[in-house]
Amino acid sequence: MVKTAYISIGSNMGDKLANCIKAAELIDRIPRCEIMEQSDYFSTEPVAMGDCEWFINGVISLSVRISAHDLLKTLLKIETDLGRQRGDIQGPRTIDLDILIFGKDIIEDKKLKVPHPLMHLRRFVLIPIVQLAPDLTHPVLGKSMASLLENVPEKGQTVIPLQET
């Protein structure tokens, strides 16, 4: 069965834009997956991470014919291949790949939570996903991405289109 997944891509170490572009290229090579659309990239203020570099963030929509858990395993391998070292959950990272939405699935286990449990609170996720699918409905909250974005305050969550930086 074909599903549409939305994946967030972010980096705040090294050549941040190149890291994001390379990650998208590697995602597009995952067997039985194909990128359908990609948002613009944005310069984004770190949320709940203390004093660290700003991120580059974007979102892709992906046509998938694999399970969410298989997709997660592959995304984690891509992160490792691109130099991500897991440690401080709030620390800087060369690349961060998160499954935001996986079809209409609701998954909650030790390894994976879909939809992403914090996506509805993060402008750096909602702005690019709204660019791709403003009417996409959050499977748990039952609201469109555009509606969710309207309720997230800008304070502490600055998001600037990359071409404006």
Secondary structure, 3 states (H helix, E strand, C coil): CCEEEEEEEEECCCCHHHHHHHHHHHHHCCCCEEEEEECCCEEECCCCCCCCCCEEEEEEEEEECCCHHHHHHHHHHHHHHCCCCCCCCCCCCCCEEEEEEECCCCEECCCCEECCCCHHHCHHHHHHHHHHCCCCECCCCCCEHHHHHHCCCCCCCCEEEHHHC
